[in-house]
Structure formats: C-alpha cells, structure tokens
Amino acid sequence: MFLKINYTLETSKVQGPGTRFTVWVQGCSIHCQGCQNKDTWDFDSGESISIDFLATQIKNSPSPGLTITGGEPLDQLDAVYSLISKVNQYKDIFLCSGYTLKQIIDDPYKKKILGCIDMICAGPFDKSQICSSEWKGSRNQEIACFTKRAIELRRIYKPLKTEYRINKRTGQVLVTGFTVPSSDVF
C-alpha cells in the first residue's frame, strides 16, 4: 500500500506537542479559504511512498511523536490508517483534519481512525478566526485527546507557532507551523 505525500520532516517542534516526525499528505477535498498548504491540495501531485518504508523511517526517527497533516489525511484514510497501525505503539500520534470531530464521529468509516490516534486537531481552517492557541490555526478548530499520554503531552508542552528551517545544501528556507502567513515563505 502507498500513501501520497507532499513532504516529510523528521523533527519539528511546532507540529504538535514535543518533537515530532511530520507527514504532509498530498490531496485535499476541503480547500479551506486562506489555507497555507495549497500546494497539498492537488491529488495528482506529490510522491507515492510505500507505507512500510515510511513506517520504518518514522520508527527509526529520534522524534517521539508523529503528526499527520496535509492536505487532508482522511481523504487517504485507508493508507493513513495502515501507517498509524504500524507506528502507534512506537510514537504518539497527532492528526490534523479539516473535518469536524462531529463529522468524523458520525461517519463509521472515518471514525475508526480515532481509535488509533492520541490527539486530533479537527475542523476547517477559518482565516477570519486565526488564533495563537495550541496546535491549531483558527479558534473554530477543536483539539481533542483520546489517550492519557495525549493529556499528559498537552499539559507538559506549550505550543510553538512557527519554525524556520534552512536547507544547508540549497539555502532554501522552509517555514512551518500553524497559521504561518504565506508572505513568510521565501
């Protein structure tokens, strides 16, 4: 099985509590107005990567957590579920989805993902409600914890909003985080 991805980052301190391996999936059916990740919308772009290969990368990463964002992870639910099933005993899992928690709970197909993640940021990004609170881009989004370890992580770690990375080889700057203004991307 393969997952269509846009990008991965082995360590990040802004994509959820603590240090996290982050996967941006490719493809989104929601298209939130003001989305900072429009390059992840097109289902025909990105790279198809083997779930087994990606799971090995994640397990071998020094990051204790995994964040899956996008794009829309639930638009590739079977592949995302397969990946999470392979790594959730090794990493705490934080999922970011544009679907509301109610939409996920009310859909038996999507609901199964909640049983194998620790924490979720659920709901569409709304640029008129930008906020600086924990691991979400706008006030309408909901953070929910499903495990004791997620509750503890949420208690211990304070959110960081923006991270700047410089590729030593190319000099290219990557700006990542929640609600990073597109003008900050070089």
Secondary structure in CASP SS format (residue, H / E / C, confidence):
PFRMAT SS
TARGET T0000
AUTHOR 0000-0000-0000
METHOD secondary structure of the structure
MODEL  1
M C 1.00
F E 1.00
L E 1.00
K E 1.00
I E 1.00
N E 1.00
Y E 1.00
T E 1.00
L E 1.00
E E 1.00
T E 1.00
S E 1.00
K C 1.00
V C 1.00
Q C 1.00
G C 1.00
P C 1.00
G C 1.00
T C 1.00
R E 1.00
F E 1.00
T E 1.00
V E 1.00
W E 1.00
V E 1.00
Q C 1.00
G C 1.00
C C 1.00
S C 1.00
I C 1.00
H C 1.00
C C 1.00
Q C 1.00
G C 1.00
C C 1.00
Q C 1.00
N C 1.00
K H 1.00
D H 1.00
T H 1.00
W C 1.00
D C 1.00
F C 1.00
D C 1.00
S C 1.00
G C 1.00
E E 1.00
S E 1.00
I E 1.00
S E 1.00
I H 1.00
D H 1.00
F H 1.00
L H 1.00
A H 1.00
T H 1.00
Q H 1.00
I H 1.00
K H 1.00
N H 1.00
S C 1.00
P C 1.00
S C 1.00
P C 1.00
G E 1.00
L E 1.00
T E 1.00
I E 1.00
T E 1.00
G C 1.00
G C 1.00
E C 1.00
P H 1.00
L H 1.00
D H 1.00
Q H 1.00
L H 1.00
D H 1.00
A H 1.00
V H 1.00
Y H 1.00
S H 1.00
L H 1.00
I H 1.00
S H 1.00
K H 1.00
V H 1.00
N C 1.00
Q C 1.00
Y C 1.00
K C 1.00
D E 1.00
I E 1.00
F E 1.00
L E 1.00
C E 1.00
S E 1.00
G C 1.00
Y C 1.00
T C 1.00
L H 1.00
K H 1.00
Q H 1.00
I H 1.00
I H 1.00
D H 1.00
D C 1.00
P H 1.00
Y H 1.00
K H 1.00
K H 1.00
K H 1.00
I H 1.00
L H 1.00
G H 1.00
C H 1.00
I C 1.00
D C 1.00
M E 1.00
I E 1.00
C E 1.00
A E 1.00
G C 1.00
P C 1.00
F C 1.00
D C 1.00
K H 1.00
S H 1.00
Q H 1.00
I E 1.00
C C 1.00
S C 1.00
S C 1.00
E C 1.00
W C 1.00
K C 1.00
G C 1.00
S E 1.00
R C 1.00
N C 1.00
Q C 1.00
E E 1.00
I E 1.00
A E 1.00
C E 1.00
F C 1.00
T C 1.00
K H 1.00
R H 1.00
A H 1.00
I H 1.00
E H 1.00
L H 1.00
R H 1.00
R H 1.00
I H 1.00
Y C 1.00
K C 1.00
P C 1.00
L C 1.00
K C 1.00
T E 1.00
E E 1.00
Y E 1.00
R E 1.00
I E 1.00
N C 1.00
K C 1.00
R C 1.00
T C 1.00
G C 1.00
Q C 1.00
V E 1.00
L E 1.00
V E 1.00
T E 1.00
G E 1.00
F C 1.00
T C 1.00
V C 1.00
P C 1.00
S H 1.00
S H 1.00
D H 1.00
V C 1.00
F C 1.00
END
